[in-house]
Amino acid sequence: MPTMTQTLAVNFPRARVWPLLGDVEQVIACMPGASLTKPREGDRIFGQMRVKLGPIAAAFAGEGTLAMDAATHTGVIHGQGTDPKNNSRAKADVTFAVLEEGPGTRIDLTVDFTLTGVLAQFGRGAIVQEIANRLTAEFARNLEAKLAATAPVEVAVEVVEDAAPIAASAAPAEPAKELNAGNLLWVMLKDWLRKMFSSPLPSGERVARRASRAD
């Protein structure tokens, strides 16, 4: 099973972040491409993950379990899903620790995963690591937006005689977008090309090119 580690940070205290992580509906809404297929049953979760990679589109439907330890602020997620259309299967075990970091919170994750079938060729090496990096960053942004949307809002209201009370509420967070791995790969390619052409040449190569132009 390949293993990778990820870290994400949000600008909210752990006391706010930890309860939200236990709310499966809220967490799934932050994950691009993910959705629940039926209500949670105890520690069992039922959902699907939709992924698009160029002309290949997959929808992994399955189930998983979530266990959280409030004493240590750690948790474990086991999940697996299949896409019969593409004869693909995905399985992942995720362990996470929620740590206080100054006024904010850091979440450390370790992911053991297996990907078989048509998409298996994209489940190794730098490709899957870069996709995981960008997916984690987007999840962190969505999680922070959801925390901000549920934060108490203090509004100064002028007291008017016989006026009805005004309830202040924060704007809801935008739903998570579908995970388009093809777009992520295209961004990776552009980043790689930009780095390649912006990197300074080794001194020996610079000398060789100057000599070539002089001839």
Secondary structure, 3 states (H helix, E strand, C coil): CCEEEEEEEECCCHHHHHHHHCCHHHHHHHCCCEEEEEEEECCEEEEEEEEEECCEEEEEEEEEEEEEECCCCEEEEEEEEEECCCCEEEEEEEEEEEEEECCEEEEEEEEEEEEECHHHHHCCHHHHHHHHHHHHHHHHHHHHHHHHHCCCCCCCCCCCCCCCCCCCCCCCCCCCCCEEHHHHHHHHHHHHHHHHHHCCCCHHHHHHHHHHHHC
